[in-house]
Amino acid sequence: MRHICIRGILALVWVAAAIVCGVSGNMETTAIYVIMSGVFLYSAYSAWNKVKTGGGDK
């Protein structure tokens, strides 16, 4: 369960970085950070869903 929390926190860090870059006007970097955030969120959600349904390690 720890890896799910870490992935979620990293996704939030990427979102914060995207917001900072968006405010400063660097849209190319903002797009990359949003994609990275989405990847981490998807990874955390899929791992959480796997554990929730009983498919993961216990």
PyMOL commands that set and color helices and strands:
alter all, ss='L'
color gray80, all
select helices_A, chain A and resi 2-24+27-52
alter helices_A, ss='H'
color red, helices_A
deselect
rebuild
show_as cartoon
